[in-house]
């Protein structure tokens, strides 16, 4: 008898559920639910309360809506018997965090606090805690805090502690009202099981927790702000369990809402990027996975802990038990291409796409693919949403160089794609220079599925063969795999994620291979990109930051 698991992947704009055959990894059902309120970055829903620059919030009710709509739909499409579903796995963008009361409610779900922006979910790309991140980094350097090196020398404004500190500074009443500050992935597993269980992945990468040493001590938090001295004991309580372990079982109340049976194993929460690694057989050192969508997150496995400038973190057992998992990434990739299409395309191009009944991105790809590397004379810096790795600076901004009166939209489009590829090469080279091998490159997510030209450019720029996930919903597949591990072999699942990967992971036979003549040209362009990267990104010329202050 076949057994099945459900993987639920919470992205930036939507949540998706898949039903997976435990024996083969075959996807039998899929459903996607867009968040009704989407990304909240201008004003709070159903109000005139405006948000400041660099804010990005979400509504926790949207996450529950995914459980109640996408899961039943995916199960219905699959046609499987719910009695044969043995596990559920969850992954989420991170750090996506919220203040929660003792009853498990996010404070914005209460009338008393719903008009306070700090009571809402702070999405991963909420960058308004940059001041707090800068101060945290400065104080950590002054105190020679050893943890700082594990995060490439900087803690990002996207992470948990800066966001908590921003709440304390700007809305102390919300800080006091919060019984817990939680990652969204842990909050969802708590809704499913009734148990407060924190996962080691987000704790390690986003909350400065270490498997061997725990959180930084009280003296560090006191040095940040006396009011934070007891943050860990007061607001970050709850067991921290390794990924792949069981958070609990599906409650009867949630089972009724989701059309499932109660008692199903629910795995400890995970991050969308990290959960994807074993889903494409990235379970050994030297393999890097690019999860490519609105942003890109990179996961690289190593057998030793090394210090790498600008990495997002290195966590023992962070993606696969027994190995160190390194994280890096780019804050905007698909978002840049979407910005370009929404703001820089002439009407004639839109009309052509409409007349030919093709997507505008497909039209631009078609036109840009006719260009040779370097033909346009353009070069761009891919910092439309700051730089996550290796500079860890959200105050950096994007740039085009080489524009003329003859520059065409497809040339700009291609230059933006190339810029993101150059950013990826910077990350890869930085790891190699630090002694962390990058021998194989894998990709998953929306972009590899949609744009062949983009993937060929990445192969040419990095001079590496790129293998592609065979699943269109790789993180959801990975979550389903962890659901199978939570269920365990005795219930028809697996006892390790490596074992699950052997049976359930999916990689395409077709790969992207570097074209030598393109590699040579891109080596020259990358040398120029690297000069600009250092000039504008490392303090030699802070014009981008000066301009941003004037805006």
Secondary structure, DSSP 8 states (H G I E B T S, - for coil): ---EEEEEEE-SSEEEEEEEETTT--EEEEEEEE-TT--B-SB-TTS--B--TT--EE-HHHHHHHHHHHHHHHHHHHT--GGGEEEEEEEE-TT-EEEE-TTS-BGGGSTTTTT-GGGSEE-TT--TTHHHHHHHHHHHHHTT-GGGGGGTT---TTSHHHHHHHHHHH-HHHHHH-SEEEEHHHHHHHHHHS--EEEHHHHHHHS--BTTTBS--HHHHHHH-GGGTTHHHHHS-SEEE-TTSEEEE--HHHHHHHT--TT-EEE--EEHHHHHHGGGT--STTEEEEEESSSEEEEEEESS----TT-SEEEETSSSTTSEEEEEEES-SHHHHHHHHHHS--HHHHHHHHHTT--HHHHHHHHHTTS-TTTT--EEE--TT-B-SSS-BTT---EEES--TT--HHHHHHHHHHHHHHHHHHHHHHHHHTT----EEEEESHHHHH-HHHHHHHHHHHT--EEEES-TTHHHHHHHHHHHHHH-GGGTS-SSHHHHHHHH--EEEEEE---HHHHHHHHHHHHHHHHHHHHHHSSS--HHHHHHHH-
